[in-house]
Amino acid sequence: MKWSARRAALVLGLAGLGALGLWRARERLAAALLDWGMAPLDRLGLARLRARTVGPAAGRVLEIGVGTGRNFGLYQKARLVVALDPDLTLLAQAARQARRERRPVYLVAGRAEALPFRSAAFDTVVATLVFCTVGDPAQGLAEVRRVLAPGGELRLLEHVRAPWPWLAVLQERLTPLWQRLAGGCHLDRETATLVRAAGFTLETVRPHLGGLLLEIVARPA
Ligand SMILES: C[S@@+](CC[C@H](N)C(=O)[O-])C[C@H]1O[C@@H](n2cnc3c(N)ncnc32)[C@H](O)[C@@H]1O
């Protein structure tokens, strides 16, 4: 069979579309896995901790790393919620969730390390299970401090490096593999230390699961 340039272009185009389809399917699968993975954890008690972190967030709220929008229904005091995530597939799912909420939720594509907002734009910044994954958490927290209004509040729920040395060493060893499996998640992040180093005063650090999970409330120092 003789291959004309047109036929070759057609085949290449179809292969490209197929690859794109597979890539999108992979992204959609990752989004579904995030939701399926979170659902049992929420039933096991994570939902209660989410509610404690998210519920009191007041005024103009920025939620970083919203994922599929599992927290949207938990806001009690927010006037409006701006919800940021770098993953467009997750944001599309979050958008569907946002349409069911009674308070305004505005979705924005972006990363913690370069927040696309003016300084002092928010009264509260919220993140649940996010700073384990942020590529440069120090830069991300510096950005959070910048966009928080004076007297504003940072409310986090994060899994962190274990307080027991043997488990912390295990977390360190497992992190390179885990990062690949779990979208860049670090098991051994010392998030409370990073928050303090970014210029915050820690008001509350409430440990759960023997210190593997922390509720953190902090304000710019
Ligand atoms: C484990 S999921 C948690 C999702 C959601 N917060 C929850 O509690 O269900 C981590 C989220 O952080 C987002 N993320 C990863 N890197 C980020 C970054 N640099 N800035 C902001 N969000 C990021 C991911 O896209 C993902 O949605």
Ligand as a Chemical Component Dictionary entry (heavy atoms), coordinates in Angstrom:
data_LIG
# 
_chem_comp.id                   LIG 
_chem_comp.type                 NON-POLYMER 
_chem_comp.pdbx_formal_charge   0 
_chem_comp.three_letter_code    LIG 
# 
loop_
_chem_comp_atom.comp_id 
_chem_comp_atom.atom_id 
_chem_comp_atom.alt_atom_id 
_chem_comp_atom.type_symbol 
_chem_comp_atom.charge 
_chem_comp_atom.model_Cartn_x 
_chem_comp_atom.model_Cartn_y 
_chem_comp_atom.model_Cartn_z 
_chem_comp_atom.pdbx_ordinal 
LIG C1  C1  C 0  -4.705  14.577 48.563 1  
LIG S1  S1  S 1  -5.467  15.770 47.541 2  
LIG C2  C2  C 0  -6.506  16.590 48.738 3  
LIG C3  C3  C 0  -7.719  17.186 48.094 4  
LIG C4  C4  C 0  -8.688  17.906 49.041 5  
LIG N1  N1  N 0  -8.055  19.022 49.714 6  
LIG C5  C5  C 0  -9.277  16.958 50.047 7  
LIG O1  O1  O 0  -9.044  17.122 51.249 8  
LIG O2  O2  O -1 -10.008 16.054 49.619 9  
LIG C6  C6  C 0  -4.160  16.955 47.268 10 
LIG C7  C7  C 0  -4.585  18.111 46.391 11 
LIG O3  O3  O 0  -3.537  19.083 46.329 12 
LIG C8  C8  C 0  -3.460  19.565 44.995 13 
LIG N2  N2  N 0  -2.114  20.134 44.775 14 
LIG C9  C9  C 0  -1.003  19.484 44.397 15 
LIG N3  N3  N 0  0.010   20.340 44.255 16 
LIG C10 C10 C 0  -0.468  21.569 44.544 17 
LIG C11 C11 C 0  0.094   22.883 44.556 18 
LIG N4  N4  N 0  1.387   23.084 44.266 19 
LIG N5  N5  N 0  -0.708  23.914 44.892 20 
LIG C12 C12 C 0  -2.008  23.717 45.209 21 
LIG N6  N6  N 0  -2.590  22.499 45.208 22 
LIG C13 C13 C 0  -1.838  21.440 44.887 23 
LIG C14 C14 C 0  -3.755  18.333 44.161 24 
LIG O4  O4  O 0  -4.123  18.657 42.822 25 
LIG C15 C15 C 0  -4.896  17.718 44.946 26 
LIG O5  O5  O 0  -6.135  18.240 44.588 27 
# 
loop_
_chem_comp_bond.comp_id 
_chem_comp_bond.atom_id_1 
_chem_comp_bond.atom_id_2 
_chem_comp_bond.value_order 
_chem_comp_bond.pdbx_ordinal 
LIG C1  S1  SING 1  
LIG S1  C2  SING 2  
LIG S1  C6  SING 3  
LIG C2  C3  SING 4  
LIG C3  C4  SING 5  
LIG C4  N1  SING 6  
LIG C4  C5  SING 7  
LIG C5  O1  DOUB 8  
LIG C5  O2  SING 9  
LIG C6  C7  SING 10 
LIG C7  O3  SING 11 
LIG C7  C15 SING 12 
LIG O3  C8  SING 13 
LIG C8  N2  SING 14 
LIG C8  C14 SING 15 
LIG N2  C9  SING 16 
LIG N2  C13 SING 17 
LIG C9  N3  DOUB 18 
LIG N3  C10 SING 19 
LIG C10 C11 SING 20 
LIG C10 C13 DOUB 21 
LIG C11 N4  SING 22 
LIG C11 N5  DOUB 23 
LIG N5  C12 SING 24 
LIG C12 N6  DOUB 25 
LIG N6  C13 SING 26 
LIG C14 O4  SING 27 
LIG C14 C15 SING 28 
LIG C15 O5  SING 29 
# 
